[in-house]
């Protein structure tokens, strides 16, 4: 990729985030220009991988994917080609991902770990335990949190701050899972731990059965409550960030965390319709996050991380073959 192509790649990545995530687009506006552009480039690569894996166009309803292993191979091949400097405007999302990885010196392990999450889905993997659930959340979101922290200037060897960044990714994915139980079931997927379902008297093969809805709502609320714990932990990493980055992170935490809070407040409703944060709620969190960012060193002291929280792997993790 030539330097001259960078503005075009950034522009296409900006279009991608505008189409794919209103919440993340809103929060990204708070970054300084350089960080904002790099965040868009990283998002564009992650979004493209996700769309290829799920047969989507910037999110939305999952489609039948035909040969999921072929789609996984495509993701890996295009990422490898881009990281080797062989992609440009012919494959802008992947070229943009390689560009931001080079600019920020993002360790390759995090990109590999994200792709491992797509491998799990391609193989029809399902979580059996809470640990399985959190490990999956790491692969599809926690690794992204680590990469985003590095984009914001966190050193790749600052493990304590990367743990907090991972926690935010876990919180976002847990919120997604709690919100999308019905949608996932319609697509033939279930990310609720099988042992939780069995404990609640729910058949893991048919969790949306009408007679099981009250019990399923309770399990859904349990996932949303987990999201809140990881969101709270993530906030304690913001004192290490520049003001504008902390503002963006706290805004995203509030906006996305609002989804989990709505699910926790009424999990039965979450099974009936897709919950979201309104424009007014987003604006409220933008304003509130600015105040929180200004006071972050007093609000979110760098206390030791709760030892009962799940710990991310310290080196590249492959579990799809386990």
SERO-4910 file (N, C-alpha, C, O; in steps of 0.05 Angstrom, whole numbers):
BEGIN
 pado doro    nc1    nc2    nc3   cac1   cac2   cac3    cc1    cc2    cc3    oc1    oc2    oc3
  Unk    A     17    -24      0      0      0      0     17     25      0     36     27     16
  Unk    A     11     44    -18     27     68    -19     16     89      1     -8     88      8
  Unk    A     33    107      9     25    128     28      2    144     16    -15    154     31
  Unk    A      2    148    -10    -18    164    -23    -46    152    -20    -66    166    -23
  Unk    A    -48    126    -14    -74    113    -12    -86    116     16   -109    110     20
  Unk    A    -71    126     35    -80    128     63   -106    144     65   -125    134     78
  Unk    A   -108    169     54   -133    184     57   -157    169     46   -179    170     58
  Unk    A   -154    154     24   -176    139     13   -184    116     32   -208    111     36
  Unk    A   -164    103     43   -170     81     62   -185     92     87   -204     79     96
  Unk    A   -176    114     96   -189    126    120   -218    134    113   -236    129    129
  Unk    A   -222    146     90   -249    154     82   -267    130     79   -291    131     88
  Unk    A   -258    108     68   -274     84     66   -280     72     93   -302     61     98
  Unk    A   -260     73    111   -264     63    138   -285     80    153   -301     69    169
  Unk    A   -284    106    149   -304    124    161   -332    116    151   -351    116    167
  Unk    A   -335    111    126   -361    103    115   -370     76    128   -393     72    133
  Unk    A   -351     58    132   -357     32    144   -368     35    172   -388     23    179
  Unk    A   -355     52    189   -365     54    216   -391     69    217   -408     64    235
  Unk    A   -395     88    198   -421    102    197   -444     83    191   -466     87    201
  Unk    A   -439     63    174   -459     43    167   -462     22    188   -484     12    193
  Unk    A   -440     14    200   -440    -10    217   -446     -6    246   -456    -24    259
  Unk    A   -439     17    257   -443     21    286   -447     51    293   -427     66    294
  Unk    A   -471     59    297   -476     87    305   -464     93    332   -455    115    337
  Unk    A   -464     73    350   -454     78    377   -424     83    376   -414    102    388
  Unk    A   -409     66    362   -380     69    360   -372     94    344   -353    107    350
  Unk    A   -388    100    323   -383    124    308   -385    148    325   -369    167    324
  Unk    A   -406    149    342   -410    172    360   -387    175    379   -377    197    382
  Unk    A   -378    153    391   -356    155    410   -330    162    396   -314    177    408
  Unk    A   -326    153    372   -300    158    358   -296    187    352   -273    196    348
  Unk    A   -317    202    350   -314    231    344   -300    246    367   -291    269    363
  Unk    A   -297    234    390   -285    247    412   -254    244    412   -240    259    426
  Unk    A   -244    226    396   -215    223    394   -202    246    379   -215    261    365
  Unk    A   -176    251    384   -161    269    367   -160    257    339   -166    233    335
  Unk    A   -154    273    319   -156    264    291   -140    238    285   -151    220    273
  Unk    A   -115    238    294    -99    214    287   -110    189    300   -112    168    286
  Unk    A   -118    190    325   -129    167    338   -156    159    326   -161    135    322
  Unk    A   -172    179    319   -198    174    306   -194    159    280   -208    139    275
  Unk    A   -176    168    263   -172    155    237   -162    126    241   -171    108    227
  Unk    A   -144    122    260   -134     95    265   -156     77    277   -157     53    270
  Unk    A   -173     88    293   -195     72    304   -214     64    281   -224     41    281
  Unk    A   -219     82    263   -236     75    240   -223     52    223   -237     34    215
  Unk    A   -197     55    219   -183     34    203   -185      7    216   -190    -14    203
  Unk    A   -181      6    243   -183    -19    257   -212    -30    256   -216    -53    251
  Unk    A   -231    -12    260   -259    -20    259   -265    -32    232   -279    -53    230
  Unk    A   -256    -19    210   -262    -28    183   -253    -57    178   -267    -72    166
  Unk    A   -228    -63    188   -219    -91    185   -235   -110    201   -243   -131    191
  Unk    A   -241   -103    226   -257   -121    243   -285   -125    231   -295   -148    231
  Unk    A   -297   -104    221   -324   -105    210   -324   -123    185   -342   -139    182
  Unk    A   -304   -120    168   -303   -136    144   -300   -165    150   -313   -182    138
  Unk    A   -282   -172    169   -279   -200    178   -306   -211    188   -313   -233    180
  Unk    A   -319   -196    204   -344   -205    216   -365   -209    194   -380   -229    195
  Unk    A   -367   -191    175   -386   -193    153   -381   -217    136   -400   -231    128
  Unk    A   -355   -222    130   -349   -246    114   -357   -271    129   -369   -289    117
  Unk    A   -351   -272    155   -357   -296    171   -387   -301    172   -396   -324    171
  Unk    A   -403   -280    175   -432   -283    180   -449   -278    156   -474   -280    159
  Unk    A   -438   -272    133   -454   -267    110   -471   -242    113   -494   -241    104
  Unk    A   -460   -221    125   -474   -197    131   -463   -174    114   -443   -177    100
  Unk    A   -477   -151    115   -467   -127    103   -468   -105    124   -489    -93    129
  Unk    A   -445   -101    138   -444    -82    160   -463    -89    183   -478    -72    192
  Unk    A   -463   -114    190   -480   -123    212   -508   -130    202   -512   -135    178
  Unk    A   -527   -131    221   -554   -138    213   -559   -167    215   -544   -182    229
  Unk    A   -580   -177    202   -588   -204    203   -567   -223    191   -558   -218    169
  Unk    A   -560   -244    205   -542   -264    194   -555   -279    171   -579   -285    172
  Unk    A   -539   -285    151   -549   -301    128   -535   -328    128   -515   -332    142
  Unk    A   -547   -346    113   -535   -373    110   -507   -368     97   -505   -354     77
  Unk    A   -487   -380    108   -460   -375     99   -448   -397     81   -425   -395     73
  Unk    A   -464   -417     74   -454   -437     55   -431   -453     68   -436   -472     83
  Unk    A   -407   -446     61   -383   -460     71   -368   -442     91   -352   -426     82
  Unk    A   -374   -444    117   -361   -426    136   -331   -429    137   -317   -410    142
  Unk    A   -321   -453    132   -292   -457    133   -278   -443    109   -256   -433    112
  Unk    A   -292   -442     87   -281   -427     64   -281   -397     70   -262   -383     62
  Unk    A   -301   -387     84   -301   -359     91   -279   -353    111   -266   -332    109
  Unk    A   -274   -371    129   -252   -368    148   -226   -367    133   -209   -350    139
  Unk    A   -222   -385    114   -198   -385     99   -194   -359     83   -172   -349     80
  Unk    A   -216   -348     74   -215   -322     59   -206   -300     78   -189   -283     70
  Unk    A   -216   -299    102   -208   -279    122   -178   -281    127   -164   -261    128
  Unk    A   -169   -306    132   -141   -310    138   -123   -302    115   -102   -289    118
  Unk    A   -131   -310     90   -114   -305     67   -113   -274     61    -92   -264     55
  Unk    A   -135   -261     63   -136   -232     57   -120   -216     79   -107   -196     73
  Unk    A   -122   -225    104   -107   -212    125    -77   -217    120    -61   -198    123
  Unk    A    -69   -241    114    -41   -247    109    -31   -231     85     -9   -220     86
  Unk    A    -47   -229     65    -38   -214     41    -35   -184     48    -15   -172     39
  Unk    A    -53   -174     64    -51   -145     71    -27   -140     89    -13   -120     85
  Unk    A    -22   -158    108      1   -154    126     27   -157    111     48   -146    120
  Unk    A     27   -170     89     51   -173     72     54   -149     53     73   -148     37
  Unk    A     36   -130     55     37   -106     39     27   -110     10     34    -94     -7
  Unk    A     10   -130      6      1   -136    -21    -28   -128    -26    -40   -136    -46
  Unk    A    -40   -112     -7    -68   -103    -11    -68    -73    -11    -52    -60      2
  Unk    A    -87    -62    -27    -90    -33    -28   -119    -26    -31   -136    -37    -17
  Unk    A   -126     -8    -49   -154      0    -53   -171    -22    -65   -195    -20    -66
  Unk    A   -158    -43    -75   -173    -66    -84   -185    -82    -61   -204    -97    -66
  Unk    A   -174    -79    -37   -184    -93    -13   -181    -74     10   -165    -79     28
  Unk    A   -196    -52     11   -190    -30     29   -192    -36     59   -176    -26     74
  Unk    A   -212    -52     67   -215    -58     95   -190    -73    106   -181    -67    128
  Unk    A   -180    -92     90   -157   -108     99   -132    -91     97   -114    -93    114
  Unk    A   -129    -75     76   -106    -57     74   -106    -37     97    -85    -31    108
  Unk    A   -129    -28    105   -131     -9    127   -123    -22    154   -111     -9    170
  Unk    A   -131    -47    157   -123    -62    181    -93    -65    183    -81    -62    204
  Unk    A    -81    -72    160    -52    -75    160    -38    -48    165    -17    -47    178
  Unk    A    -50    -26    154    -38      0    158    -37      8    187    -17     17    197
  Unk    A    -60      5    201    -60     13    229    -43     -5    246    -31      3    266
  Unk    A    -42    -31    239    -24    -49    253      5    -41    251     20    -42    271
  Unk    A     13    -31    228     40    -22    224     45      4    238     66      8    251
  Unk    A     27     23    236     31     49    248     32     48    279     48     62    291
  Unk    A     17     30    290     15     29    320     31      5    331     31      1    356
  Unk    A     43    -10    314     59    -34    323     41    -53    340     49    -62    361
  Unk    A     18    -58    329     -1    -77    343     11   -105    341     15   -114    318
  Unk    A     15   -119    363     25   -146    361      7   -164    345    -18   -163    347
  Unk    A     18   -180    328      3   -198    310    -15   -216    325    -36   -224    315
  Unk    A     -8   -223    350    -24   -243    365    -53   -234    368    -71   -251    369
  Unk    A    -57   -208    371    -85   -198    375   -102   -201    350   -125   -208    352
  Unk    A    -90   -197    327   -105   -202    302   -111   -231    299   -133   -239    291
  Unk    A    -91   -248    305    -95   -277    303   -117   -286    323   -133   -303    317
  Unk    A   -117   -274    347   -136   -282    367   -165   -275    359   -183   -290    364
  Unk    A   -168   -251    345   -194   -244    335   -204   -264    314   -226   -273    315
  Unk    A   -186   -271    296   -193   -290    275   -200   -317    287   -217   -331    276
  Unk    A   -187   -324    309   -194   -349    323   -223   -349    332   -236   -371    332
  Unk    A   -234   -326    339   -262   -325    346   -280   -333    322   -300   -346    326
  Unk    A   -273   -324    298   -288   -331    274   -285   -361    269   -303   -374    258
  Unk    A   -261   -372    275   -257   -401    272   -276   -417    290   -287   -437    282
  Unk    A   -280   -407    314   -298   -421    332   -326   -422    321   -339   -443    321
  Unk    A   -336   -399    311   -363   -399    299   -364   -417    274   -384   -430    270
  Unk    A   -343   -416    258   -343   -432    234   -345   -462    240   -357   -477    224
  Unk    A   -334   -470    263   -335   -498    270   -360   -506    286   -363   -528    296
  Unk    A   -378   -486    290   -403   -492    305   -398   -495    334   -414   -508    348
  Unk    A   -376   -484    345   -369   -485    373   -390   -471    390   -400   -451    383
  Unk    A   -395   -483    414   -414   -471    432   -403   -472    461   -390   -491    468
  Unk    A   -407   -451    476   -396   -451    504   -411   -471    521   -436   -472    521
  Unk    A   -396   -486    536   -408   -505    555   -408   -493    584   -426   -500    600
  Unk    A   -390   -475    589   -386   -464    616   -383   -434    615   -380   -422    593
  Unk    A   -384   -421    638   -379   -392    639   -351   -386    629   -347   -366    615
  Unk    A   -331   -402    636   -304   -397    626   -303   -398    596   -289   -382    583
  Unk    A   -318   -417    584   -319   -419    554   -331   -393    543   -320   -382    524
  Unk    A   -352   -383    555   -365   -359    546   -346   -335    546   -344   -321    526
  Unk    A   -331   -332    568   -313   -309    570   -289   -312    552   -279   -293    541
  Unk    A   -280   -337    547   -258   -341    528   -267   -334    500   -252   -322    485
  Unk    A   -292   -341    493   -302   -334    467   -304   -303    465   -297   -291    444
  Unk    A   -314   -290    486   -317   -261    486   -289   -248    482   -287   -227    470
  Unk    A   -269   -260    494   -242   -249    490   -235   -250    460   -225   -230    449
  Unk    A   -239   -272    448   -231   -275    420   -245   -256    401   -233   -245    383
  Unk    A   -271   -252    405   -286   -235    386   -287   -206    395   -295   -189    378
  Unk    A   -280   -199    419   -282   -171    428   -260   -162    447   -250   -140    444
  Unk    A   -252   -179    465   -231   -171    484   -205   -165    469   -190   -146    476
  Unk    A   -198   -181    449   -174   -177    433   -176   -150    419   -156   -136    416
  Unk    A   -200   -143    410   -204   -117    397   -199    -94    417   -188    -74    410
  Unk    A   -209    -98    442   -204    -78    463   -174    -74    467   -166    -51    471
  Unk    A   -159    -95    467   -130    -92    470   -118    -77    446   -101    -59    450
  Unk    A   -126    -83    422   -116    -69    399   -124    -39    400   -108    -22    393
  Unk    A   -149    -33    408   -157     -6    409   -141     10    430   -134     33    426
  Unk    A   -134     -3    452   -118     10    473    -91     18    461    -81     39    467
  Unk    A    -79      0    446    -53      6    433    -56     28    413    -38     45    411
  Unk    A    -78     29    398    -83     51    380    -84     78    396    -76     98    386
  Unk    A    -95     77    421    -97    101    437    -71    108    451    -69    127    467
  Unk    A    -50     92    446    -24     99    458    -14     82    481      7     87    491
  Unk    A    -30     62    489    -21     44    510      1     26    500      0     16    478
  Unk    A     22     23    516     45      7    507     37    -22    506     22    -32    523
  Unk    A     46    -37    485     39    -65    483     47    -82    506     36   -104    510
  Unk    A     66    -73    523     74    -89    546     61    -79    572     68    -88    594
  Unk    A     42    -60    570     28    -50    594      5    -69    600    -18    -63    594
  Unk    A     11    -92    611     -9   -113    615    -32   -104    632    -55   -112    627
  Unk    A    -27    -88    653    -49    -80    671    -70    -64    656    -94    -68    660
  Unk    A    -61    -45    639    -80    -28    625    -94    -44    603   -117    -40    597
  Unk    A    -79    -62    590    -91    -79    570   -112    -97    582   -132   -104    568
  Unk    A   -108   -106    606   -129   -122    620   -155   -106    622   -176   -117    617
  Unk    A   -153    -80    629   -176    -64    631   -189    -59    604   -214    -59    601
  Unk    A   -173    -56    583   -183    -53    556   -198    -79    547   -219    -77    535
  Unk    A   -186   -101    554   -199   -127    548   -226   -129    563   -245   -139    551
  Unk    A   -227   -119    588   -252   -120    603   -274   -105    588   -297   -113    588
  Unk    A   -267    -82    576   -287    -67    561   -297    -83    537   -321    -83    532
  Unk    A   -279    -96    523   -288   -113    501   -306   -135    511   -326   -141    498
  Unk    A   -299   -148    533   -316   -168    545   -344   -157    551   -365   -170    546
  Unk    A   -344   -133    564   -370   -120    571   -387   -116    546   -411   -121    547
  Unk    A   -375   -106    525   -390   -101    500   -402   -127    489   -425   -128    481
  Unk    A   -385   -148    488   -395   -173    476   -416   -186    494   -435   -198    483
  Unk    A   -413   -185    520   -433   -196    538   -460   -180    534   -481   -192    535
  Unk    A   -458   -154    530   -482   -138    525   -495   -148    499   -519   -151    497
  Unk    A   -478   -152    478   -488   -162    452   -503   -189    456   -525   -192    446
  Unk    A   -490   -207    470   -502   -233    474   -528   -232    489   -547   -245    481
  Unk    A   -529   -216    510   -554   -214    525   -576   -201    509   -600   -208    512
  Unk    A   -569   -183    491   -589   -169    474   -599   -187    451   -622   -186    444
  Unk    A   -581   -204    441   -586   -218    415   -593   -247    418   -590   -262    399
  Unk    A   -603   -256    441   -609   -284    445   -628   -294    424   -624   -315    412
  Unk    A   -650   -279    420   -670   -288    400   -659   -288    372   -664   -306    357
  Unk    A   -645   -267    365   -633   -265    338   -613   -287    333   -612   -298    312
  Unk    A   -596   -292    353   -576   -314    350   -590   -341    347   -581   -357    330
  Unk    A   -611   -345    362   -626   -371    360   -637   -374    332   -637   -396    321
  Unk    A   -647   -352    321   -659   -353    294   -637   -360    273   -643   -372    252
  Unk    A   -612   -353    279   -590   -359    262   -576   -386    268   -555   -392    257
  Unk    A   -588   -401    287   -577   -427    294   -554   -426    313   -538   -445    315
  Unk    A   -552   -404    328   -530   -401    347   -540   -396    375   -563   -386    379
  Unk    A   -524   -403    395   -531   -397    423   -504   -394    438   -488   -412    438
  Unk    A   -501   -370    450   -476   -365    464   -480   -366    494   -462   -358    509
  Unk    A   -503   -374    504   -507   -378    532   -495   -405    540   -499   -425    527
  Unk    A   -480   -406    562   -467   -431    570   -487   -453    573   -508   -450    586
  Unk    A   -481   -476    562   -499   -499    564   -505   -507    592   -528   -515    599
  Unk    A   -485   -505    610   -491   -513    638   -509   -494    652   -524   -502    670
  Unk    A   -509   -468    644   -528   -449    655   -556   -456    647   -575   -456    662
  Unk    A   -559   -464    621   -586   -470    610   -597   -495    624   -620   -496    632
  Unk    A   -580   -516    626   -589   -541    638   -596   -536    667   -617   -546    677
  Unk    A   -580   -520    681   -586   -514    709   -613   -500    712   -627   -503    732
  Unk    A   -621   -484    692   -646   -469    692   -669   -486    681   -692   -476    679
  Unk    A   -664   -511    673   -685   -528    661   -691   -522    633   -713   -527    623
  Unk    A   -672   -511    618   -676   -503    590   -661   -522    572   -638   -530    577
  Unk    A   -674   -531    551   -662   -549    531   -642   -532    514   -652   -515    499
  Unk    A   -616   -537    515   -597   -522    499   -602   -524    469   -594   -506    454
  Unk    A   -616   -545    460   -621   -548    432   -644   -531    422   -647   -526    398
  Unk    A   -661   -521    441   -684   -504    434   -689   -484    456   -710   -486    469
  Unk    A   -671   -465    460   -674   -447    483   -697   -428    481   -707   -418    501
  Unk    A   -707   -423    456   -729   -404    453   -757   -416    455   -777   -403    450
  Unk    A   -759   -442    463   -785   -454    466   -802   -437    485   -792   -428    506
  Unk    A   -827   -434    478   -845   -415    492   -846   -421    522   -846   -402    538
  Unk    A   -848   -446    529   -851   -453    558   -826   -447    574   -826   -448    598
  Unk    A   -804   -443    560   -778   -438    573   -771   -408    575   -751   -401    587
  Unk    A   -788   -391    564   -781   -362    563   -776   -349    590   -756   -335    592
  Unk    A   -792   -354    611   -786   -342    636   -758   -350    647   -743   -333    657
  Unk    A   -751   -376    645   -725   -385    654   -703   -373    636   -682   -366    646
  Unk    A   -708   -372    610   -688   -361    592   -683   -331    598   -661   -322    596
  Unk    A   -704   -317    605   -701   -289    612   -683   -285    635   -666   -267    636
  Unk    A   -685   -303    655   -667   -302    678   -638   -306    670   -620   -292    681
  Unk    A   -633   -325    652   -606   -330    643   -595   -306    628   -572   -298    630
  Unk    A   -613   -294    611   -605   -271    596   -598   -248    614   -578   -234    609
  Unk    A   -613   -244    635   -607   -223    655   -581   -228    669   -566   -209    676
  Unk    A   -574   -253    672   -549   -260    686   -525   -252    668   -505   -242    679
  Unk    A   -527   -255    642   -506   -247    624   -503   -216    625   -481   -205    625
  Unk    A   -526   -202    625   -525   -173    626   -512   -163    652   -498   -143    651
  Unk    A   -517   -176    674   -505   -169    699   -474   -173    698   -459   -157    709
  Unk    A   -465   -194    684   -437   -198    681   -425   -175    665   -403   -166    671
  Unk    A   -439   -166    645   -429   -144    628   -423   -119    646   -403   -105    641
  Unk    A   -441   -114    665   -437    -91    682   -412    -92    699   -398    -72    703
  Unk    A   -405   -116    708   -380   -120    724   -356   -114    707   -337   -101    717
  Unk    A   -355   -123    683   -332   -118    666   -331    -89    656   -309    -78    653
  Unk    A   -353    -77    652   -354    -48    646   -342    -32    669   -325    -14    664
  Unk    A   -350    -38    693   -340    -23    716   -309    -27    718   -295     -8    723
  Unk    A   -300    -51    714   -271    -56    715   -256    -40    694   -235    -29    699
  Unk    A   -267    -39    670   -254    -25    648   -251      4    654   -231     16    646
  Unk    A   -270     16    667   -268     45    673   -243     52    689   -233     74    687
  Unk    A   -233     33    705   -209     38    721   -183     39    705   -162     44    716
  Unk    A   -185     33    679   -161     36    662   -159     63    649   -138     70    638
  Unk    A   -180     79    651   -181    105    637   -161    126    647   -153    143    632
  Unk    A   -152    125    673   -132    145    681   -106    143    666    -91    162    666
  Unk    A   -101    121    653    -76    117    638    -79    129    609    -59    130    594
  Unk    A   -102    138    602   -107    148    575   -107    178    573   -113    191    594
  Unk    A   -100    190    550   -103    219    547   -133    226    550   -151    210    547
  Unk    A   -138    252    556   -165    260    562   -185    253    540   -206    241    546
  Unk    A   -179    259    515   -198    254    494   -203    224    489   -225    216    483
  Unk    A   -182    208    493   -186    179    490   -203    169    513   -220    152    509
  Unk    A   -197    179    538   -213    170    561   -242    179    557   -261    163    564
  Unk    A   -247    202    546   -274    212    541   -288    193    522   -311    185    527
  Unk    A   -275    185    500   -287    167    480   -293    140    493   -314    129    488
  Unk    A   -274    130    508   -278    103    520   -301    104    540   -318     86    540
  Unk    A   -302    124    557   -324    126    576   -351    131    563   -371    121    572
  Unk    A   -351    146    541   -376    149    526   -385    123    514   -409    116    516
  Unk    A   -366    108    502   -374     81    490   -383     62    512   -402     47    508
  Unk    A   -370     63    535   -378     46    558   -406     52    567   -422     34    572
  Unk    A   -412     78    568   -439     86    577   -460     79    556   -482     69    563
  Unk    A   -454     85    531   -474     81    509   -479     51    506   -502     42    505
  Unk    A   -458     35    504   -461      6    500   -470     -7    525   -486    -26    525
  Unk    A   -459      2    548   -468     -9    573   -497     -5    578   -510    -20    593
  Unk    A   -508     17    566   -537     22    569   -554     -1    558   -576     -6    569
  Unk    A   -544    -14    538   -559    -37    527   -561    -59    548   -582    -70    552
  Unk    A   -538    -66    560   -538    -87    580   -555    -79    604   -569    -96    615
  Unk    A   -555    -53    611   -572    -45    634   -602    -48    627   -618    -54    645
  Unk    A   -609    -43    602   -637    -46    594   -645    -76    595   -667    -83    603
  Unk    A   -626    -93    586   -632   -122    586   -635   -131    615   -653   -146    622
  Unk    A   -617   -122    633   -618   -130    661   -644   -120    674   -655   -134    691
  Unk    A   -654    -97    666   -679    -86    677   -703   -101    668   -723   -104    683
  Unk    A   -703   -112    643   -726   -126    632   -717   -147    612   -721   -143    588
  Unk    A   -706   -169    622   -696   -189    603   -718   -202    586   -713   -211    564
  Unk    A   -743   -203    596   -764   -213    579   -769   -197    554   -773   -207    533
  Unk    A   -767   -170    558   -770   -152    535   -748   -156    515   -752   -154    490
  Unk    A   -724   -162    525   -701   -166    507   -705   -191    489   -693   -192    468
  Unk    A   -721   -210    498   -727   -233    482   -748   -227    461   -752   -242    442
  Unk    A   -763   -205    465   -784   -198    446   -775   -179    424   -785   -180    401
  Unk    A   -756   -161    431   -747   -141    411   -719   -133    417   -709   -137    439
  Unk    A   -706   -122    396   -678   -113    399   -677    -87    414   -689    -67    405
  Unk    A   -663    -86    436   -660    -62    452   -637    -45    443   -617    -56    432
  Unk    A   -638    -19    446   -617     -1    437   -618     24    454   -637     29    469
  Unk    A   -596     41    451   -596     67    465   -605     88    445   -596     88    422
  Unk    A   -622    105    453   -633    126    436   -613    148    431   -592    149    444
  Unk    A   -619    166    411   -602    189    406   -599    206    430   -577    216    437
  Unk    A   -621    210    444   -620    227    468   -603    214    490   -588    228    504
  Unk    A   -605    188    492   -588    174    512   -558    176    504   -541    179    522
  Unk    A   -553    173    479   -525    175    469   -514    203    476   -491    205    486
  Unk    A   -529    224    471   -521    251    477   -516    254    507   -496    267    515
  Unk    A   -533    243    523   -530    245    552   -504    232    560   -490    242    578
  Unk    A   -497    209    548   -472    195    556   -448    210    546   -427    210    559
  Unk    A   -450    223    523   -427    240    514   -421    262    533   -398    267    540
  Unk    A   -442    275    543   -438    297    562   -428    286    589   -409    297    601
  Unk    A   -440    265    599   -432    253    624   -403    243    623   -388    246    642
  Unk    A   -396    230    601   -369    219    598   -348    241    598   -326    236    608
  Unk    A   -354    265    587   -335    286    588   -328    294    617   -305    299    623
  Unk    A   -349    296    634   -344    302    662   -328    279    675   -310    284    691
  Unk    A   -336    255    669   -322    232    681   -292    231    672   -275    225    689
  Unk    A   -287    238    647   -259    238    637   -243    259    652   -219    254    658
  Unk    A   -255    282    657   -241    303    671   -234    296    699   -215    306    711
  Unk    A   -250    278    711   -246    270    739   -237    242    742   -238    230    763
  Unk    A   -227    230    720   -221    201    719   -201    192    740   -203    170    750
  Unk    A   -182    209    747   -162    200    766   -173    198    794   -163    182    811
  Unk    A   -194    212    800   -207    210    826   -230    190    826   -235    176    846
  Unk    A   -245    189    804   -267    170    802   -259    141    799   -271    123    810
  Unk    A   -237    137    783   -229    110    776   -200    106    784   -182    104    767
  Unk    A   -195    104    809   -168    100    820   -157     73    809   -172     54    806
  Unk    A   -131     72    804   -119     48    793   -117     26    815    -95     16    820
  Unk    A   -139     19    827   -140     -3    847   -134    -29    833   -139    -32    809
  Unk    A   -125    -49    848   -120    -75    836   -146    -86    823   -168    -82    834
  Unk    A   -143    -99    801   -166   -111    787   -178   -133    804   -163   -148    817
  Unk    A   -204   -135    804   -218   -156    819   -208   -184    811   -210   -191    788
  Unk    A   -196   -198    830   -184   -224    823   -204   -245    814   -196   -266    803
  Unk    A   -230   -240    820   -250   -260    811   -258   -257    782   -271   -275    771
  Unk    A   -249   -235    769   -255   -232    741   -238   -250    724   -216   -258    732
  Unk    A   -248   -257    701   -234   -275    683   -209   -262    672   -209   -238    667
  Unk    A   -187   -277    669   -161   -267    660   -157   -275    631   -159   -298    623
  Unk    A   -150   -255    614   -144   -260    586   -118   -276    583   -101   -274    601
  Unk    A   -115   -291    561    -90   -305    557    -67   -286    552    -71   -265    540
  Unk    A    -44   -293    561    -20   -276    558     -5   -282    532     15   -267    526
  Unk    A    -12   -301    518     -1   -306    491    -23   -316    473    -44   -324    482
  Unk    A    -17   -316    447    -38   -323    428    -51   -349    435    -38   -369    441
  Unk    A    -78   -349    435    -93   -372    444   -109   -385    422   -123   -371    407
  Unk    A   -106   -411    419   -122   -426    399   -139   -446    414   -128   -464    428
  Unk    A   -165   -444    412   -182   -463    425   -201   -478    406   -214   -497    414
  Unk    A   -202   -470    381   -220   -482    362   -213   -511    357   -230   -527    348
  Unk    A   -187   -519    362   -179   -546    357   -179   -563    382   -172   -586    381
  Unk    A   -186   -550    405   -185   -565    430   -207   -586    432   -210   -600    452
***
